[in-house]
Amino acid sequence: MEKTTQKSCTEINLPPGSVIVSGESTPQLGSVTFPQTKSVDILSPYVEAYYNAKDNSLTATAVVYVDDTTIQNGTFYYSVFQNSYIDIAGAPQLQFFIVYDMPEELSVNFGIYEITFQADATIFSGGLSNVESIQTFLWDADPITSRGTETTVQHG
């Protein structure tokens, strides 16, 4: 009989902010191999963000590269956290964290996944129409590791 252990809250490191997507999954779009990889670091996501004035919504689409050993039955499971802060100029800023559990092992094979999510306007006091850029990070839940990018929001 195999022993199953559950991680305590102190063993799982969550990013700042509030959960806006919990326990979602997405199928693999393709794969890529980086045969010269020498690091266990997370790869940065490619992100596009759009603000829609008609319905006051901000939608982000991230293309993420995930170590193949992380995938369960061909599906990538993740959550998204939204955080806001005030920058040095006094303007509210938005951050998103795509959270999953990544093994700390060297890998050369990565699955490609597309994740689309909407900002929650009720937990962002700055007004979505004022957002000029967002920061989006991939966040390893155990231990803390992240890699991110800043994206200009396109208004339409």
C-alpha positions as CSV (number, residue, x, y, z in Angstrom):
1,M,0.0,0.0,0.0
2,E,1.4,3.4,-1.0
3,K,1.4,6.2,1.5
4,T,-0.2,9.5,0.4
5,T,0.7,12.7,2.1
6,Q,-1.0,16.0,1.9
7,K,0.9,19.2,2.0
8,S,0.2,21.6,4.8
9,C,-0.5,25.3,4.2
10,T,3.1,26.1,5.3
11,E,4.6,23.8,2.6
12,I,2.6,25.4,-0.3
13,N,3.7,29.0,-1.0
14,L,0.9,31.1,-2.5
15,P,1.5,34.4,-4.2
16,P,0.0,37.7,-3.0
17,G,-3.5,38.6,-4.0
18,S,-6.9,36.9,-4.4
19,V,-7.8,33.8,-6.4
20,I,-9.7,34.6,-9.6
21,V,-9.3,31.2,-11.2
22,S,-9.1,28.0,-9.1
23,G,-8.2,24.5,-10.2
24,E,-8.7,25.0,-13.9
25,S,-7.2,22.9,-16.6
26,T,-6.2,23.3,-20.2
27,P,-5.2,20.9,-22.9
28,Q,-1.7,21.0,-24.5
29,L,-1.4,22.9,-27.8
30,G,1.9,21.6,-28.7
31,S,5.4,21.0,-27.4
32,V,8.9,22.4,-27.7
33,T,12.3,21.0,-26.8
34,F,15.3,23.0,-25.6
35,P,18.1,20.4,-25.8
36,Q,20.8,22.8,-24.3
37,T,18.8,23.7,-21.2
38,K,21.0,23.9,-18.1
39,S,18.6,25.4,-15.7
40,V,15.5,24.3,-13.7
41,D,14.1,27.8,-13.8
42,I,10.6,28.4,-15.0
43,L,10.3,29.9,-18.6
44,S,8.6,33.3,-18.9
45,P,5.1,33.4,-20.3
46,Y,4.1,35.3,-23.5
47,V,1.2,37.5,-22.6
48,E,-1.3,39.8,-24.4
49,A,-3.8,41.9,-22.6
50,Y,-6.9,43.7,-23.9
51,Y,-9.2,46.2,-22.3
52,N,-12.8,46.3,-23.6
53,A,-14.5,49.6,-22.8
54,K,-18.0,48.4,-23.7
55,D,-18.1,45.9,-20.8
56,N,-15.3,47.4,-18.7
57,S,-13.3,44.1,-18.9
58,L,-9.6,43.4,-19.1
59,T,-8.8,40.0,-20.6
60,A,-5.3,38.5,-20.6
61,T,-4.1,35.5,-22.7
62,A,-0.9,33.8,-21.6
63,V,1.1,31.2,-23.5
64,V,3.1,29.2,-21.0
65,Y,5.8,26.6,-21.4
66,V,5.5,23.8,-18.7
67,D,7.9,21.0,-17.9
68,D,6.3,17.8,-19.4
69,T,6.8,16.0,-16.0
70,T,4.3,18.4,-14.4
71,I,1.4,17.3,-16.7
72,Q,-1.2,14.8,-15.4
73,N,-3.0,12.8,-18.1
74,G,-2.2,15.3,-20.9
75,T,-3.7,18.3,-19.0
76,F,-2.1,21.2,-17.2
77,Y,-3.8,22.2,-13.9
78,Y,-3.4,25.8,-12.6
79,S,-4.9,28.6,-10.6
80,V,-4.7,32.4,-11.2
81,F,-4.2,35.0,-8.5
82,Q,-4.8,38.7,-9.0
83,N,-2.8,41.3,-7.0
84,S,-2.7,45.0,-7.0
85,Y,-0.3,47.5,-5.6
86,I,0.5,51.2,-5.8
87,D,3.7,52.1,-7.8
88,I,6.2,54.8,-6.8
89,A,4.2,57.3,-8.9
90,G,1.1,56.6,-6.9
91,A,-0.7,54.7,-9.7
92,P,-2.5,51.4,-9.1
93,Q,-0.9,48.4,-10.8
94,L,-2.2,44.9,-11.6
95,Q,-0.3,41.6,-11.3
96,F,-1.4,38.1,-12.2
97,F,0.2,34.9,-10.9
98,I,-0.4,31.6,-12.7
99,V,0.2,29.0,-10.0
100,Y,1.1,25.3,-10.5
101,D,3.4,22.8,-8.8
102,M,6.6,22.4,-10.8
103,P,9.3,19.7,-10.1
104,E,12.7,21.2,-9.4
105,E,14.3,18.9,-12.0
106,L,16.2,19.7,-15.2
107,S,13.9,19.3,-18.3
108,V,14.4,19.8,-22.0
109,N,10.8,19.0,-23.0
110,F,8.0,21.5,-22.5
111,G,4.3,21.5,-23.2
112,I,2.7,24.7,-24.6
113,Y,-0.6,25.8,-23.1
114,E,-2.9,28.8,-23.6
115,I,-4.5,30.3,-20.5
116,T,-7.1,33.1,-20.8
117,F,-8.5,34.9,-17.8
118,Q,-10.3,38.2,-16.9
119,A,-9.3,40.7,-14.3
120,D,-11.7,41.0,-11.4
121,A,-12.7,44.7,-11.4
122,T,-14.3,44.4,-7.9
123,I,-10.9,43.8,-6.3
124,F,-9.0,46.4,-8.2
125,S,-9.6,50.0,-7.0
126,G,-7.7,51.8,-9.8
127,G,-10.4,51.3,-12.5
128,L,-9.5,48.8,-15.3
129,S,-9.8,51.6,-18.0
130,N,-6.7,53.2,-16.4
131,V,-4.4,50.1,-16.6
132,E,-1.6,50.7,-19.1
133,S,0.3,47.5,-18.4
134,I,0.1,44.3,-16.3
135,Q,2.7,42.0,-14.9
136,T,2.1,38.2,-15.3
137,F,4.1,35.5,-13.5
138,L,4.3,31.8,-13.5
139,W,4.5,30.8,-9.9
140,D,5.8,27.5,-8.5
141,A,3.7,26.6,-5.5
142,D,6.4,24.5,-3.8
143,P,8.9,26.0,-3.3
144,I,8.6,29.7,-4.2
145,T,9.9,30.3,-7.7
146,S,8.5,32.7,-10.3
147,R,9.2,34.1,-13.7
148,G,7.2,36.9,-15.3
149,T,6.8,39.5,-17.9
150,E,5.3,43.0,-18.2
151,T,2.7,43.5,-20.9
152,T,1.2,46.7,-22.4
153,V,-2.7,46.6,-22.3
154,Q,-4.3,47.2,-25.6
155,H,-7.4,49.4,-25.4
156,G,-10.2,48.8,-27.8
